[in-house]
Amino acid sequence: MAKRTGQLRLGAFLYPAGHHIAAWRHPDAQADAGVNFRHYVQLAQAAQAAKFDLVFLADGVGTRGDNLDFLSRTAHSYIAQFEPITLLSALAAVTENIGLVGTASTSFNEPYHIARKFASLDHISGGRAGWNLVTSSNEHEAKNFNRDKHFDHGERYERATEFAEVVDRLWDSWEDDAFLRDKEKGRFFDPTKRHVLDHKGRFFQVKGPLNVARSPQGQPVVVQAGSSEAGRALAARTAEVIFTAQQTLQDAIDFYADVKGRLDQHGRHPDELKIMPGVMPIVGRTESEAREKFEHLQSLIDPAVGLALVSGLTGGFDLSAYPLDGPIPELPETNASKSRQLLTLELARRENLTIRQLYLRVAGARGHWQVVGTPEQVADQLEERFVHHGADGYNIMPAVLPGSLTDFIELVLPELRRRGLFRTEYEGRTLRANLGLAQPVNRYSAEKTSAVAA
């Protein structure tokens, strides 16, 4: 396949103090970042000034386990941070162009809630909202929502598929010009442009319509983060952006080809889905400076935290009985994140890593791609995956915030722009316009147009 040309897309994945597992211990980190609104304002505005496409927020609706020693030693356990839609709504008021993408689970929400909240965010932001659709993989989340155990993996994705379909149709409850607001004639809306869903499925019964007008983008952008077989199938059907993790160039190329190749069966064009893998860049003006920054962060990892991290990434199995300097044992298939378990175990086997070596290897980006080097070296690797059809762009995962985001903006972006790989100005005011995604036509308006044409 010929090398591609054009410009790549960039998201700023804002994990409170940074993505490295020991980020909050770094002298320059904002230790209370998760509940420091000014911190997020500064990051979002910096990313917007740099012309990033979007900011991206992860989420979980429970803590990550009962290991209190681990929870007390890491800032990455969802124990002290804002709920994302609330935070993004506040950030919408202090930004103008950058997209606002938040995570919300199909496992522990109702479709009507999600459709309403993200449509509202799209209105508040003037067309910059995106929903990161996830299924949740944490047993502790399930126990916060009237369940003794989590849904099985397959059932989670069946539920998510129906959930996404209901949300998609709720967003079409009102045609674009349904609301007349005609004071003189006393007509607030046109009844012929209001559509009742009346959905009855395996998991959900939703009457509708949505009590929010059709939003500025038509529909918020749908992002999906699963890379398992079920996740790929869901992404091909519903996603417009996919956030994924591959360690090697060939794995990235294979994933890209596989998911893009599935779109045709759903009547979709490859350009309708942007694949944006996560990458954690550690940048220095020299290679030795970059390596020094990385090694400093590595030195802050508590072994107990590293062990708990690997246990989580490999399926939630307790590895404390195994020697840190021994190999990863054979583990059964998890009911949590199957793609992340497979990626982590394949990395350990491919590089013959001990448990200690594995946690040092993945502590930065939790299984995502990690790049350490000069601006030119980082740009080289980002360009390589882009031009060889391994990515449409990247979700940048700063190791420590705010410093690592500043390094990327000040050191790497000028190099990407010098190569013609990244914009100097936004193309539009909506997230869709900047990502190069078409605005969806309301299905009911389209049916009327087709009927007239026939």
N, C-alpha and C positions, 0 to 999 in steps of 0.2 A: 504494500500500500504506500502511495506517495506521501511524503511529509506534508503536514498541514501548515497552513499559514493563518494569519489573523491574530486576534488578541485574546488572552485568557481572562477568566473571571476570578475574582478574589473575594472571599469572605473572611471576616475577622471573628474567630471563634473565641468568645470572651468567657473563660473559666476564671472564677473570682480572682485569685492571686496569681494565676498562671497555670499552665498545663503540667509542668513537671510535678511529680508527686511530693517533692520537698519545696515547692515554690514559696509557700508561705513563710518558710524559715529564712529565705534569702534576705539579706540586710536591706535591699532596695524594694522589697515587696510591700504591698499594702495589705497588712495582715488581717484587717477587718473588711476586706474588699467585698465579701458577699453581701454585706448590708450597708455598704457605703455608696450612696447614690451618686455623690459627686465624682467618685472614682469611675463609675460607669459613664457618666456624662463626658468626662474627659476622654475616655477611651473611644466612645462612639463618635465624638466630634473629631478626634484625631484620625480615625478611620475614614470618616466622611471627607475631611480635608485632603486625605490621600487618595480619594476616589474609589475606595473599596465598594464592591457591589452591595454588601450586606454585613450586618453583625448577626451572629448566631449564638443562641443561648441553649445550653442543654438543661435537662431537668429530671428530677426523680421525685416521687411522692412518698418517700420514706428514706430512712437512713440505710446505709449500706452494711447491715449486719449488726451483730450483738457484741462484737469484739471492741469493748470500750477502750482498751489500750490503743488499738488501731485508730478508732474514731477520734481519740483525743490527740493523736499525733499527726493527723493529716487534715488538710483543708479541702479535701476532694471527696467528701462523703455526704454531701447534700444535707448538712446539719445546721448551716447558718448562712443561708442565701435567699435572695428574693425569689418570689414566684415570677416566672418569666413574662407572662402576658401583662401583669401589673407593671413590671419594670419597663417593658417595651412601650407601653402606653405613655409612661412618663418620658421616656427617651424620645418619643415621637414629637413632643412639644419643644425639644431643644435641638432637633436635627431637621433637615429639609430634603435630602436626597437619598441617604443611605437606606437600604432595605433593612427590615426588622423581622428576623426569623426566630420564632420561639418553639420549644418542644412541648407537645401535649400528647399524652398517651391515649390510645384507643382502648386500652385495657381497663382504665379506671376513670373514664369520662363517659358522657352520653353525647351522641352526635349533635344534638340540638345545642348543647353547651358550647361545643367547639365551633360550630358554624357561626353562632351568634358572637362569640368573643373575637374570633379572627376577622369576621366581617366588620365588627366595630373598630378593631385596631386598624383595618384598612381605611375606614372613613377618617379616623382620628389622624392618621399619618398621611393622608392624601394619596393613598395607593402604594404603600411600601410594605405591606404585611406579607409574611410567609409562615406557613404552619409546617413544622418538622413533625411528621407523623411517625410515631414509634409505638411499639406494642408493649413495652416494659418487660424486663426480664428478672426482676428482683422479687424474691419471695416475701421480703419484708414490706414491699409495697402492697402486695395482695392482702396482707393481714391488717392493713389500714382501711380496707374496703370490704368488710364483711365476708372475707374468705379465709379459710384455713391454709390453703395452698394456691399457688398460681395456676392459671390456665395452662394446659399443655401447649407446647410450641406451635403445633399445627393448628390448634383451636384459636390461639392468639391471632394468627394470621388470617384465618377464616373470618374471625370477628372484625379484624382490621379492614379486610376487603369490603365487607358490608358497610362498616362504619364510614369508610371513605366515600362509598357510593352515595350514602344518605347525605353526608355533608355536602358533596358536590351538587346534589339536586336541591338541597335546601338553599344553597347560594343562588340558585336560579328561581327562587320563589317569586321574585318580582322582576318584571322586564325593566330595562334601563330607564324607560320614560314612564313608568307606572305612576309615579307620584306627581300629580298635577299641582297640588297646593294652590288651587284656584279660589281665592277668597271671594271674588265677585260672584261666581257660580255656586260656591259652597261645596266644591268637590275636592277632597283631599287626594284621592287616588282613583285610577281607572280600574274598575272591577274586572274588566276583561284581561288585564295584565297582571293579575294576581293568580298564583298557581299553588294548589294544595297538593302536597306530596302523597299523603295517605300510604306510607310505606308499611308493609307487614312482612318481616323476614324472619330468619332463624333466630337472630340475636336482638333485633330492635323492632319496635313499633313506633312510628313517628308520623303524626298527622300532618304537621305543618299548617300554614307556611311559616317561614322565618319572620320574626318581627323586626328585621333590619332591612333597609333598602339595599338593592344591589350595589355593591361597593365599587370604588373608583377603578379598580383593576378588572372589574367583572367578577373575578374570584381571586382571593389571595393565592399566592404561589404555594404549591404543595411540594414539600421537601421530604425525602424519605431516607432513612439511615441504615436499613438492614442489608446485609450482603449474603445471607444464607440463600438457599434455593427459594424458600418461601418469600424472603425479602426481595430477591431479584424479580420474582414474578409479580409481587405487589408493586414494585417500582415501575416495571414496564407498563403496568396498567394505569397507575394513578400519579406517579411522581413527575415533577417538572425539574427538580434538582435532586441528585442523590449524593449523600455524604457517605463516603466509604473509606476503607483502609486496605491498602496493599503495600507490602514491603519491597517488592522487586519491580523493575520495569516490565518484565514479561507478565507478571501477575496483573499489573495494572492494564496492560494492553489486552490481555485475555478477558478480564472483567469488563472492560469498556466494550469490546466487541460482542461479548455475550449479552449484556443488557441492552445495548443499542440494537442488536439483532432481534430482540424480542418485540420491539415496538410495532413492527409491521402487522403482527397478528392482532393488534388492538387498533389498527387503522391510524397509527401515529408515525410521524416522520422523525428520524434520528435527531434533528435539531430541536425537537420539542422537549428533550431531556438533556440537562447539563450535568455532567458527572464531575464532581468536585471533591477529590480525596482530601483527607486531612494530612497536614504536614507540619511538623514542629521544626522551624529553622533556628539554629543557634549561630548568630552572625558576628564576626569580628573583622576589623580592618585588615588583620593578618590571620593566617590559619592558626598560628600559635595562640593569638588572642581568643579566637573562637573556641579552640580546644580548652583553654584555661577557664573560660566561662562555663563550659559544659562540665568539666571536671569539678569545679566548685559546687555546682548543683548536685552532682553525683555524690559528693562527700557529705551532703546534708541528709542523705537517705538513711533512715533508721532501718536496720535489718528486719525488725518486726513489721514495719510498714511495707518493706519490699516483699516479704513473704506473703502478707495479706493481699497485696496487690496481685501477685502471681496467682494466688488461690482464686481470687475473683475473676481474673481474666481467663483462667483455664476451666471455668465452670462452676465456681463456688465451692469446690471441694477443699477440705482442710488438709493442708500440706505440712502442718507443723510437726508431724511425726517423722518426716523425711529429712535427711541431712541437707543443709543448705548447699554444701559443696558436692552433692550427688546429683544424679540425673532426675529429670521429671519422671514420675512413675506413669505407668499406663493408667489412663483415666476413662471412665465411662462417658458416653455422650451426655451432655448437659441438657436441662430443660430451660436454661437461661439463654445467653447469647451464643448460639451455635457457631456463627461465623467468627466471632472473636475468639472462642475457644480453639477452633480449627487454625486460625491464623497464628495464635500464640504457640500452640503445640508444634505446628509446622516450622516456625522460626526456631524453636528449641531443638528440634530434630535436625534441621538443615545445618545449623551452626554448632551442633553438639554442645549445647549450653547446660551448665548446672543450674539449679534453682537460683543461686545467688547471681550467676552471670545473666540469667534470664531477667531477673528483676532489675538489674542494672541496665539491661538492654532496653526494657520497655517502660522504665519509670518515667521517662520524659513524656511520651505521647500515648501511653497505654495501648500499645499495639499499632498506632499510626506511624507513618513514615517520619523519620527523624533525619535531619540534614545539618551537619556542622561544617562551617567553612567561611570563606571570604564571600563578599557580595557576588563576585564573579562565579565562584564555585556553586553557590546556592542557585543563582540564576541559571547556570549551565544545567543543573539537574531538573529544575522546574521546566525549563525549555525542552529538555530531552523527552520527558513524559508527554508534554503537550504536543510537540510536533510528531511524535510517533503514535498518536491516537491512544494515549493512556489516560488522558484527562482533558476536560474542557476548561479547567481552572482548579483552584485549590481553596480549601478552608484552612487559613493560616491559624496555627495553634501556638500562640506565644508562650514560651517556657515560663517566663516571669513577667508579671504585669506591674507597672506599665513598660518597663525597660525593653523587653524583647519585642514588643510591638513597635516601639520607637526605633529600635535597631533595624527592623525590617523596612519600615517606612523610609528612614533616612539613608539606608545603605543599599538595600536590594531593589526597591522600586525604581530609583534612578537608572539602575542597570537594566531592568526589564524594559523601561521606557526607551532607553538608548537602542535597544534591540527591536523596538516597535511591538512589544508583546503586551503592553498595558496602556490603558487610556490616560489621557491628560485632562479630559473633562467628561462629565457624565453625558450620556446620550439623551436622557430624559429625566422625568421627575418620578416615575414609578419604578418599582422593582422589576416588573416585567420589561419595561423599556430598556433598562440598563443591562438585563440579562439576555436581551434579544429573544424574548418569549412573546408570542402573540397574545392579545387579549381574547379570552374565550367568548364566543357568541352565546347569548342566552338560548338554551335549547328550545324554549317555547317560541321565541321570536324566529328562530331558524325554521321551526316547523311551519309557522304561519307563512314565512317567505316561500318555502318549498311548495306549500299548498296553493298559493297564488300563482306561482310559476307553472304548476301543473295544470 
